[in-house]
């Protein structure tokens, strides 16, 4: 180590300060360029799916808060409708008596307290916020759909944009996803259960994210369906990575026929 | 027990089905009325402060996501500004070259990738969402301010609307807050530390939510300031509960003078 340091010092002493500075700047430029070029479409897709998930969690949380608040005023109506978005829209556009009429109740029968208009306006502020939340989420999903169709048409056609993007998110990059065997793809998103299996000998998980795919979710033998789907996805990803022909539809039809 | 049941059955057999039904309906009506009347202004205030807190957490989470995403495109600018709201507004209103110019950089020197316009539009969707988030939070804070001023003017003047509302939230209702000794008010929001103290003999907490009050936060002896402030708050709450005269300003001035 001491010797290495010495030889480094020797080398340094032979260099003029200017040439060192030039070297540093040149190096910095190259590194910056490398960073700039390392951002691919897959990074953008990963950020998009993460944002969509954050928006989903946030919207649900706020909607629950809204209901708790609004139920002081009109509990019966809130209990009659489970869709958060529709609920928010309705309480903005209609009055309490109209809403109660829809579910066949009179205002006098309600357990809700009589609240001043300006207090209700505050509640509705939150409802408006929740609607813009769902709108943004929808727009981002549309964008994701388009981006996935261009970036990996086969994987997208086979798995659907949300599942494909989630797989990509778990893998970290498209290149990494491409290098994964189908058994790994099958378990992406079930890491916790997998490591519990390896550590404690608990049962091995049979599917991760791809359980959300209709082919797997509807199947009776989910483990088998998950294995087959992961198999095809792993093919589709490789075709996409090497810009092969479009076979996504064929792959999807094949698996749907087999699992009928 | 068996005897009680028997006598209940006897009682029931003496009643006609109609009279029983009438009794049931009458009871239901009274219960509904009691529920309706149990909602006070303090319930609304508690919901408001909970919503404000949810909005705050949500906005911060989304803003971090936005930055991670936007930094693929323009990392230097994101690092130069820490205010999330301002950051979101600026990236919507100005182009990358303008933003980089503001921090004295040229576009060619940036490490950010060149991203298509429609990909950037997706990022900006999230930025717009974050701005509406902060706007809603601000409007609710305004509403809370007004509501607190009307509902408990003394506590509000002494503690400020956010802290007073948080104390109310922790206590559960204004009546409960009114019944609390000042030592309990002092520790509201530090329950975890308090129970750790009781259970394991760790150090006793000296302040909870009221640490956020400028009088306590700026003080050198925070424990003493917290004790004094909790003392005055407990007086203010009782005055508000029994609709006494306005002495909030005097209380606040007294404590500020003492701690100078």
Contacts between the chains, C-beta under 8 A, distances in Angstrom:
chain1	res1	chain2	res2	distance
A	32	B	109	7.3
A	32	B	110	7.8
A	32	B	111	4.8
A	35	B	111	4.6
A	36	B	110	7.4
A	36	B	111	5.4
A	36	B	112	6.6
A	36	B	113	5.4
A	36	B	114	7.7
A	37	B	113	7.3
A	38	B	113	7.9
A	39	B	72	4.8
A	39	B	112	7.9
A	39	B	113	3.5
A	39	B	115	7.7
A	43	B	72	5.7
A	44	B	69	7.7
A	44	B	72	6.7
A	44	B	115	7.0
A	44	B	119	5.4
A	44	B	122	7.9
A	47	B	65	7.5
A	47	B	68	6.5
A	47	B	69	3.9
A	47	B	72	7.1
A	47	B	123	7.9
A	48	B	69	7.8
A	48	B	122	6.3
A	50	B	65	6.2
A	50	B	68	7.9
A	51	B	62	7.7
A	51	B	65	5.3
A	51	B	66	7.8
A	51	B	69	6.6
A	51	B	126	5.6
A	54	B	61	6.2
A	54	B	62	6.0
A	54	B	65	5.3
A	55	B	62	7.5
A	55	B	129	7.5
A	58	B	58	4.5
A	58	B	61	7.0
A	58	B	62	6.8
A	61	B	54	6.2
A	61	B	58	7.0
A	62	B	51	7.7
A	62	B	54	6.0
A	62	B	55	7.5
A	62	B	58	6.8
A	65	B	47	7.5
A	65	B	50	6.2
A	65	B	51	5.4
A	65	B	54	5.3
A	66	B	51	7.8
A	68	B	47	6.5
A	68	B	50	7.9
A	69	B	44	7.7
A	69	B	47	3.9
A	69	B	48	7.8
A	69	B	51	6.7
A	72	B	39	4.8
A	72	B	43	5.7
A	72	B	44	6.8
A	72	B	47	7.1
A	109	B	32	7.3
A	110	B	32	7.8
A	110	B	36	7.4
A	111	B	32	4.7
A	111	B	35	4.6
A	111	B	36	5.5
A	112	B	36	6.6
A	112	B	39	7.9
A	113	B	36	5.4
A	113	B	37	7.3
A	113	B	38	7.9
A	113	B	39	3.5
A	114	B	36	7.7
A	115	B	39	7.7
A	115	B	44	7.0
A	118	B	143	7.5
A	119	B	44	5.4
A	119	B	147	7.4
A	121	B	143	7.8
A	122	B	44	7.9
A	122	B	48	6.3
A	122	B	139	7.9
A	122	B	140	6.2
A	122	B	143	4.4
A	123	B	47	7.9
A	125	B	136	5.6
A	125	B	139	5.5
A	125	B	140	6.2
A	125	B	143	7.7
A	126	B	51	5.6
A	126	B	136	6.9
A	126	B	140	7.4
A	128	B	136	7.4
A	129	B	55	7.5
A	129	B	132	6.5
A	129	B	133	6.9
A	129	B	136	4.5
A	132	B	129	6.5
A	132	B	132	5.5
A	133	B	129	6.9
A	136	B	125	5.6
A	136	B	126	6.9
A	136	B	128	7.4
A	136	B	129	4.5
A	139	B	122	7.9
A	139	B	125	5.5
A	140	B	122	6.2
A	140	B	125	6.2
A	140	B	126	7.4
A	143	B	118	7.4
A	143	B	121	7.8
A	143	B	122	4.4
A	143	B	125	7.7
A	146	B	118	8.0
A	147	B	119	7.4
